[in-house]
Amino acid sequence: MQTKLIEKKINSIQAALVSKVRVLVSFSGGVDSSVVAAIAHEALGENAIACTAKSETLPKSELLDSISIAEEIGIQHEIINFSELDNPDFVANDSFRCYHCQHMRFEKMYEFARELGITTVCDGTNASDLNATHRPGLRAIRELEVFSPLLEFDVTKEGVRDIARFYGLSVAEKPSMACLSSRIPTGILVTSQRLARIEQAESIIYDLGFSQVRVRDHNGIARIEVGQHELDRSKDPIFRKKAEEYLLNIGFNEVIIDPSGYRTGGANPLSTKNNP
Protein backbone atom coordinates (compact mmCIF):
# COMPACT_ATOMS: atom_id res chain seq x y z
CA MET A 1 0.00 0.00 0.00
CA GLN A 2 1.10 3.55 -0.63
CA THR A 3 1.81 5.67 2.44
CA LYS A 4 -1.34 7.78 2.03
CA LEU A 5 -3.51 4.67 1.84
CA ILE A 6 -1.77 3.18 4.88
CA GLU A 7 -2.43 6.36 6.85
CA LYS A 8 -6.06 6.38 5.69
CA LYS A 9 -6.57 2.79 6.85
CA ILE A 10 -4.93 3.52 10.20
CA ASN A 11 -7.03 6.65 10.73
CA SER A 12 -10.24 4.77 9.93
CA ILE A 13 -9.37 1.95 12.34
CA GLN A 14 -8.37 4.38 15.05
CA ALA A 15 -11.66 6.28 14.73
CA ALA A 16 -13.57 3.00 15.11
CA LEU A 17 -11.51 2.03 18.16
CA VAL A 18 -11.92 5.43 19.80
CA SER A 19 -15.68 4.99 19.50
CA LYS A 20 -15.33 1.81 21.62
CA VAL A 21 -13.69 3.89 24.43
CA ARG A 22 -11.75 0.92 25.87
CA VAL A 23 -10.65 -2.30 24.16
CA LEU A 24 -8.97 -5.60 24.94
CA VAL A 25 -6.83 -6.89 22.06
CA SER A 26 -6.44 -10.65 21.72
CA PHE A 27 -2.68 -10.68 21.32
CA SER A 28 -0.47 -13.51 20.04
CA GLY A 29 2.55 -11.41 19.13
CA GLY A 30 2.09 -12.27 15.46
CA VAL A 31 1.98 -9.54 12.84
CA ASP A 32 -1.84 -9.29 12.68
CA SER A 33 -2.52 -8.85 16.39
CA SER A 34 0.60 -6.69 16.77
CA VAL A 35 -0.69 -4.24 14.16
CA VAL A 36 -4.08 -4.07 15.89
CA ALA A 37 -2.35 -3.54 19.24
CA ALA A 38 -0.11 -0.79 17.84
CA ILE A 39 -3.03 1.05 16.26
CA ALA A 40 -5.16 0.65 19.40
CA HIS A 41 -2.35 1.85 21.68
CA GLU A 42 -1.77 4.91 19.51
CA ALA A 43 -5.50 5.68 19.47
CA LEU A 44 -6.44 4.88 23.06
CA GLY A 45 -3.25 4.83 25.12
CA GLU A 46 -3.86 3.14 28.49
CA ASN A 47 -7.44 2.35 27.43
CA ALA A 48 -6.10 -0.34 25.11
CA ILE A 49 -4.84 -3.55 26.71
CA ALA A 50 -3.21 -6.51 24.97
CA CYS A 51 -4.09 -9.95 26.31
CA THR A 52 -2.40 -13.27 25.54
CA ALA A 53 -4.16 -16.54 26.32
CA LYS A 54 -1.59 -19.05 27.58
CA SER A 55 -2.38 -22.73 27.05
CA GLU A 56 -0.75 -26.03 26.05
CA THR A 57 -1.21 -25.19 22.37
CA LEU A 58 0.87 -21.99 22.55
CA PRO A 59 4.61 -22.58 22.07
CA LYS A 60 6.70 -21.07 24.87
CA SER A 61 8.71 -19.17 22.26
CA GLU A 62 5.52 -17.48 21.03
CA LEU A 63 4.57 -16.47 24.57
CA LEU A 64 8.00 -14.89 25.00
CA ASP A 65 7.59 -13.14 21.64
CA SER A 66 4.23 -11.71 22.74
CA ILE A 67 5.83 -10.27 25.87
CA SER A 68 8.66 -8.77 23.85
CA ILE A 69 6.52 -7.20 21.12
CA ALA A 70 4.07 -5.77 23.67
CA GLU A 71 7.01 -4.03 25.33
CA GLU A 72 8.12 -2.78 21.92
CA ILE A 73 4.68 -1.32 21.22
CA GLY A 74 4.39 0.07 24.74
CA ILE A 75 0.95 -1.39 25.35
CA GLN A 76 -0.15 -2.85 28.69
CA HIS A 77 0.07 -6.63 28.38
CA GLU A 78 -1.81 -9.21 30.42
CA ILE A 79 -1.59 -13.02 30.31
CA ILE A 80 -4.53 -15.27 31.13
CA ASN A 81 -4.48 -19.05 31.49
CA PHE A 82 -6.85 -21.62 30.08
CA SER A 83 -6.74 -25.12 28.62
CA GLU A 84 -8.43 -26.28 25.44
CA LEU A 85 -7.82 -29.80 26.72
CA ASP A 86 -10.65 -29.24 29.22
CA ASN A 87 -13.04 -29.43 26.26
CA PRO A 88 -13.62 -33.03 25.04
CA ASP A 89 -14.80 -31.72 21.67
CA PHE A 90 -11.43 -30.06 21.17
CA VAL A 91 -9.52 -33.14 22.31
CA ALA A 92 -11.51 -35.31 19.86
CA ASN A 93 -9.98 -33.16 17.09
CA ASP A 94 -12.82 -33.14 14.59
CA SER A 95 -12.95 -30.79 11.61
CA PHE A 96 -14.26 -28.02 13.91
CA ARG A 97 -11.35 -28.13 16.34
CA CYS A 98 -10.52 -24.48 15.63
CA TYR A 99 -14.11 -23.48 16.37
CA HIS A 100 -13.97 -25.15 19.79
CA CYS A 101 -10.58 -23.53 20.50
CA GLN A 102 -11.56 -20.02 19.44
CA HIS A 103 -14.86 -20.18 21.28
CA MET A 104 -13.11 -21.11 24.52
CA ARG A 105 -10.34 -18.57 23.99
CA PHE A 106 -12.65 -15.64 23.38
CA GLU A 107 -15.03 -16.61 26.17
CA LYS A 108 -12.00 -16.31 28.47
CA MET A 109 -11.07 -13.00 26.83
CA TYR A 110 -14.54 -11.59 27.43
CA GLU A 111 -14.56 -12.86 31.00
CA PHE A 112 -11.28 -11.08 31.66
CA ALA A 113 -12.43 -7.95 29.80
CA ARG A 114 -15.54 -7.73 31.98
CA GLU A 115 -13.35 -7.83 35.08
CA LEU A 116 -11.61 -4.74 33.71
CA GLY A 117 -14.86 -3.02 32.78
CA ILE A 118 -14.20 -3.44 29.04
CA THR A 119 -16.95 -4.49 26.64
CA THR A 120 -15.02 -4.70 23.34
CA VAL A 121 -12.61 -7.50 22.48
CA CYS A 122 -10.60 -7.11 19.25
CA ASP A 123 -8.63 -9.62 17.22
CA GLY A 124 -6.30 -9.69 14.23
CA THR A 125 -8.52 -11.39 11.64
CA ASN A 126 -7.77 -9.75 8.29
CA ALA A 127 -9.49 -9.64 4.90
CA SER A 128 -7.30 -12.39 3.44
CA ASP A 129 -8.55 -14.83 6.08
CA LEU A 130 -11.89 -14.94 4.25
CA ASN A 131 -10.17 -16.62 1.29
CA ALA A 132 -9.54 -19.83 3.24
CA THR A 133 -11.80 -22.73 2.28
CA HIS A 134 -12.27 -23.96 5.85
CA ARG A 135 -11.93 -21.52 8.76
CA PRO A 136 -14.33 -22.68 11.50
CA GLY A 137 -12.59 -20.35 13.95
CA LEU A 138 -14.17 -17.41 12.13
CA ARG A 139 -17.58 -18.76 13.08
CA ALA A 140 -16.72 -18.47 16.77
CA ILE A 141 -15.43 -14.94 16.25
CA ARG A 142 -18.70 -13.93 14.60
CA GLU A 143 -20.86 -15.67 17.20
CA LEU A 144 -19.13 -13.91 20.07
CA GLU A 145 -19.14 -10.56 18.23
CA VAL A 146 -15.40 -10.04 18.40
CA PHE A 147 -14.41 -6.79 16.67
CA SER A 148 -11.97 -7.45 13.81
CA PRO A 149 -10.80 -3.99 12.65
CA LEU A 150 -8.49 -5.29 9.92
CA LEU A 151 -11.37 -7.24 8.42
CA GLU A 152 -13.82 -4.37 8.96
CA PHE A 153 -11.63 -2.00 6.93
CA ASP A 154 -10.58 -4.53 4.28
CA VAL A 155 -6.91 -4.82 5.21
CA THR A 156 -5.34 -7.86 3.53
CA LYS A 157 -2.39 -9.84 4.88
CA GLU A 158 0.05 -7.89 2.73
CA GLY A 159 -1.63 -4.69 3.87
CA VAL A 160 -1.09 -5.76 7.47
CA ARG A 161 2.62 -6.19 6.78
CA ASP A 162 2.71 -2.77 5.11
CA ILE A 163 1.22 -1.20 8.24
CA ALA A 164 3.67 -3.12 10.43
CA ARG A 165 6.54 -1.73 8.35
CA PHE A 166 5.01 1.76 8.62
CA TYR A 167 5.11 1.42 12.41
CA GLY A 168 8.58 -0.13 12.29
CA LEU A 169 7.43 -3.26 14.10
CA SER A 170 10.01 -6.02 14.40
CA VAL A 171 7.37 -8.63 13.48
CA ALA A 172 6.63 -7.12 10.06
CA GLU A 173 8.17 -10.10 8.24
CA LYS A 174 7.41 -12.74 10.87
CA PRO A 175 6.00 -15.94 9.31
CA SER A 176 2.44 -16.90 10.19
CA MET A 177 2.10 -19.13 13.21
CA ALA A 178 -0.77 -21.46 14.11
CA CYS A 179 -1.30 -23.22 17.42
CA LEU A 180 0.46 -26.53 18.03
CA SER A 181 -2.75 -28.54 17.66
CA SER A 182 -2.81 -27.64 13.96
CA ARG A 183 0.07 -30.11 13.51
CA ILE A 184 -2.15 -33.06 14.50
CA PRO A 185 -4.33 -34.52 11.72
CA THR A 186 -8.10 -34.55 12.17
CA GLY A 187 -9.31 -37.58 14.11
CA ILE A 188 -6.12 -38.10 16.14
CA LEU A 189 -6.64 -37.09 19.77
CA VAL A 190 -4.99 -33.87 20.91
CA THR A 191 -3.04 -34.66 24.07
CA SER A 192 -0.58 -32.73 26.20
CA GLN A 193 2.08 -35.33 25.36
CA ARG A 194 1.65 -34.88 21.60
CA LEU A 195 1.66 -31.09 21.91
CA ALA A 196 4.84 -31.14 24.02
CA ARG A 197 6.56 -33.50 21.57
CA ILE A 198 5.66 -31.29 18.61
CA GLU A 199 6.91 -28.17 20.38
CA GLN A 200 10.19 -29.87 21.26
CA ALA A 201 10.62 -31.16 17.71
CA GLU A 202 10.05 -27.76 16.15
CA SER A 203 12.48 -26.17 18.59
CA ILE A 204 15.10 -28.68 17.47
CA ILE A 205 14.61 -27.86 13.78
CA TYR A 206 14.72 -24.12 14.51
CA ASP A 207 17.98 -24.66 16.40
CA LEU A 208 19.35 -26.42 13.31
CA GLY A 209 19.05 -23.12 11.47
CA PHE A 210 15.60 -23.01 9.86
CA SER A 211 13.29 -20.00 10.12
CA GLN A 212 9.89 -21.45 9.14
CA VAL A 213 9.07 -24.86 10.54
CA ARG A 214 6.14 -27.20 11.06
CA VAL A 215 6.49 -30.70 12.47
CA ARG A 216 3.28 -32.64 11.75
CA ASP A 217 2.57 -35.53 14.12
CA HIS A 218 0.87 -38.31 12.16
CA ASN A 219 0.35 -40.65 15.12
CA GLY A 220 4.06 -41.06 15.74
CA ILE A 221 5.34 -40.21 12.26
CA ALA A 222 7.04 -36.81 12.26
CA ARG A 223 6.69 -34.96 8.96
CA ILE A 224 8.97 -31.93 8.84
CA GLU A 225 7.98 -28.97 6.68
CA VAL A 226 10.30 -25.99 6.18
CA GLY A 227 9.80 -22.73 4.33
CA GLN A 228 9.90 -22.77 0.54
CA HIS A 229 13.07 -20.65 0.61
CA GLU A 230 14.76 -23.28 2.79
CA LEU A 231 13.91 -26.43 0.83
CA ASP A 232 17.38 -26.78 -0.70
CA ARG A 233 18.97 -26.68 2.76
CA SER A 234 16.59 -29.40 3.95
CA LYS A 235 18.15 -31.78 1.40
CA ASP A 236 21.50 -31.64 3.20
CA PRO A 237 22.33 -35.22 4.33
CA ILE A 238 23.90 -33.94 7.56
CA PHE A 239 20.73 -32.05 8.49
CA ARG A 240 18.57 -35.06 7.62
CA LYS A 241 20.66 -37.36 9.77
CA LYS A 242 20.56 -34.98 12.75
CA ALA A 243 16.83 -34.33 12.40
CA GLU A 244 16.06 -38.03 12.31
CA GLU A 245 18.32 -38.81 15.25
CA TYR A 246 16.97 -36.03 17.45
CA LEU A 247 13.29 -36.61 16.70
CA LEU A 248 13.50 -40.37 17.16
CA ASN A 249 15.17 -39.66 20.49
CA ILE A 250 12.18 -37.63 21.74
CA GLY A 251 9.66 -40.33 20.93
CA PHE A 252 8.75 -40.26 17.24
CA ASN A 253 8.76 -43.61 15.43
CA GLU A 254 9.63 -42.32 11.97
CA VAL A 255 10.86 -39.04 10.51
CA ILE A 256 9.96 -37.68 7.06
CA ILE A 257 11.14 -34.44 5.48
CA ASP A 258 8.37 -33.23 3.21
CA PRO A 259 9.78 -32.33 -0.24
CA SER A 260 6.91 -29.88 -0.81
CA GLY A 261 7.83 -27.71 2.16
CA TYR A 262 5.56 -25.70 4.42
CA ARG A 263 1.93 -25.13 3.45
CA THR A 264 -1.16 -24.22 5.43
CA GLY A 265 -3.45 -27.11 6.27
CA GLY A 266 -0.56 -29.48 5.74
CA ALA A 267 -1.51 -31.83 8.57
CA ASN A 268 -4.14 -33.53 6.42
CA PRO A 269 -3.50 -35.98 4.96
CA LEU A 270 -0.11 -37.67 5.22
CA SER A 271 0.72 -37.19 1.58
CA THR A 272 4.07 -38.92 1.51
CA LYS A 273 5.57 -41.93 3.25
CA ASN A 274 9.02 -41.79 1.86
CA ASN A 275 11.96 -39.58 2.58
CA PRO A 276 13.33 -38.58 -0.82
MOFENLIN-V907804 format. One record per residue. N is the residue number from 1. RES is the residue in three letters. SS is DSSP state (H for helix, E for strand, L for the rest). PSI is psi as a letter, one per 30 degrees, with the letter a starting at -180 (none if undefined). Layout:
<<N/RES/SS/PSI> <N/RES/SS/PSI>>
//
This chain:
<<1/MET/L/k> <2/GLN/L/l> <3/THR/H/e> <4/LYS/H/e> <5/LEU/H/e> <6/ILE/H/e> <7/GLU/H/e> <8/LYS/H/e> <9/LYS/H/e> <10/ILE/H/e> <11/ASN/H/e> <12/SER/H/e> <13/ILE/H/e> <14/GLN/H/e> <15/ALA/H/e> <16/ALA/H/e> <17/LEU/H/e> <18/VAL/H/e> <19/SER/H/f> <20/LYS/H/f> <21/VAL/L/e> <22/ARG/L/k> <23/VAL/E/l> <24/LEU/E/k> <25/VAL/E/j> <26/SER/E/j> <27/PHE/L/j> <28/SER/L/f> <29/GLY/L/g> <30/GLY/L/l> <31/VAL/H/e> <32/ASP/H/e> <33/SER/H/f> <34/SER/H/e> <35/VAL/H/e> <36/VAL/H/e> <37/ALA/H/e> <38/ALA/H/e> <39/ILE/H/e> <40/ALA/H/e> <41/HIS/H/e> <42/GLU/H/e> <43/ALA/H/e> <44/LEU/H/f> <45/GLY/H/b> <46/GLU/H/f> <47/ASN/H/g> <48/ALA/E/k> <49/ILE/E/k> <50/ALA/E/k> <51/CYS/E/k> <52/THR/E/k> <53/ALA/E/j> <54/LYS/E/k> <55/SER/L/a> <56/GLU/L/f> <57/THR/L/f> <58/LEU/L/j> <59/PRO/L/k> <60/LYS/H/e> <61/SER/H/e> <62/GLU/H/e> <63/LEU/H/e> <64/LEU/H/e> <65/ASP/H/e> <66/SER/H/e> <67/ILE/H/e> <68/SER/H/e> <69/ILE/H/e> <70/ALA/H/e> <71/GLU/H/e> <72/GLU/H/e> <73/ILE/H/e> <74/GLY/L/g> <75/ILE/L/k> <76/GLN/E/k> <77/HIS/E/k> <78/GLU/E/l> <79/ILE/E/k> <80/ILE/E/l> <81/ASN/E/k> <82/PHE/L/l> <83/SER/L/j> <84/GLU/H/f> <85/LEU/H/f> <86/ASP/H/f> <87/ASN/L/j> <88/PRO/H/f> <89/ASP/H/e> <90/PHE/H/e> <91/VAL/H/e> <92/ALA/H/f> <93/ASN/L/h> <94/ASP/L/a> <95/SER/L/f> <96/PHE/L/g> <97/ARG/H/e> <98/CYS/H/f> <99/TYR/H/e> <100/HIS/H/e> <101/CYS/H/e> <102/GLN/H/e> <103/HIS/H/e> <104/MET/H/e> <105/ARG/H/e> <106/PHE/H/f> <107/GLU/H/e> <108/LYS/H/e> <109/MET/H/e> <110/TYR/H/e> <111/GLU/H/e> <112/PHE/H/e> <113/ALA/H/e> <114/ARG/H/e> <115/GLU/H/f> <116/LEU/L/f> <117/GLY/L/g> <118/ILE/L/k> <119/THR/L/f> <120/THR/E/k> <121/VAL/E/k> <122/CYS/E/l> <123/ASP/L/a> <124/GLY/L/g> <125/THR/L/k> <126/ASN/L/l> <127/ALA/H/f> <128/SER/H/f> <129/ASP/H/f> <130/LEU/H/f> <131/ASN/H/f> <132/ALA/L/k> <133/THR/L/f> <134/HIS/L/j> <135/ARG/L/i> <136/PRO/H/f> <137/GLY/H/e> <138/LEU/H/e> <139/ARG/H/e> <140/ALA/H/e> <141/ILE/H/e> <142/ARG/H/e> <143/GLU/H/e> <144/LEU/L/g> <145/GLU/L/h> <146/VAL/L/k> <147/PHE/E/k> <148/SER/L/i> <149/PRO/H/e> <150/LEU/H/e> <151/LEU/H/e> <152/GLU/H/e> <153/PHE/L/g> <154/ASP/L/h> <155/VAL/L/j> <156/THR/L/l> <157/LYS/H/e> <158/GLU/H/e> <159/GLY/H/e> <160/VAL/H/e> <161/ARG/H/e> <162/ASP/H/e> <163/ILE/H/e> <164/ALA/H/e> <165/ARG/H/e> <166/PHE/H/e> <167/TYR/H/f> <168/GLY/L/g> <169/LEU/L/k> <170/SER/L/f> <171/VAL/L/g> <172/ALA/L/e> <173/GLU/L/g> <174/LYS/L/k> <175/PRO/L/l> <176/SER/L/k> <177/MET/L/k> <178/ALA/L/l> <179/CYS/L/l> <180/LEU/H/f> <181/SER/H/f> <182/SER/H/f> <183/ARG/H/f> <184/ILE/E/k> <185/PRO/L/k> <186/THR/L/k> <187/GLY/L/f> <188/ILE/L/k> <189/LEU/L/k> <190/VAL/L/j> <191/THR/L/l> <192/SER/H/e> <193/GLN/H/e> <194/ARG/H/e> <195/LEU/H/e> <196/ALA/H/e> <197/ARG/H/e> <198/ILE/H/e> <199/GLU/H/e> <200/GLN/H/e> <201/ALA/H/e> <202/GLU/H/e> <203/SER/H/e> <204/ILE/H/e> <205/ILE/H/e> <206/TYR/H/e> <207/ASP/H/f> <208/LEU/L/g> <209/GLY/L/g> <210/PHE/L/k> <211/SER/L/f> <212/GLN/L/j> <213/VAL/E/k> <214/ARG/E/k> <215/VAL/E/j> <216/ARG/E/k> <217/ASP/E/j> <218/HIS/E/i> <219/ASN/L/h> <220/GLY/L/f> <221/ILE/E/k> <222/ALA/E/j> <223/ARG/E/j> <224/ILE/E/k> <225/GLU/E/k> <226/VAL/E/l> <227/GLY/L/l> <228/GLN/H/e> <229/HIS/H/f> <230/GLU/H/g> <231/LEU/H/e> <232/ASP/H/e> <233/ARG/H/e> <234/SER/H/f> <235/LYS/L/f> <236/ASP/L/k> <237/PRO/H/e> <238/ILE/H/e> <239/PHE/H/e> <240/ARG/H/e> <241/LYS/H/e> <242/LYS/H/e> <243/ALA/H/e> <244/GLU/H/e> <245/GLU/H/e> <246/TYR/H/e> <247/LEU/H/e> <248/LEU/H/e> <249/ASN/H/f> <250/ILE/L/g> <251/GLY/L/f> <252/PHE/L/l> <253/ASN/L/f> <254/GLU/E/k> <255/VAL/E/k> <256/ILE/E/k> <257/ILE/E/j> <258/ASP/L/k> <259/PRO/L/f> <260/SER/L/f> <261/GLY/L/a> <262/TYR/L/k> <263/ARG/L/k> <264/THR/L/k> <265/GLY/L/g> <266/GLY/L/f> <267/ALA/L/f> <268/ASN/L/k> <269/PRO/L/a> <270/LEU/L/j> <271/SER/L/f> <272/THR/L/k> <273/LYS/L/g> <274/ASN/L/l> <275/ASN/L/i> <276/PRO/L/none>>
//
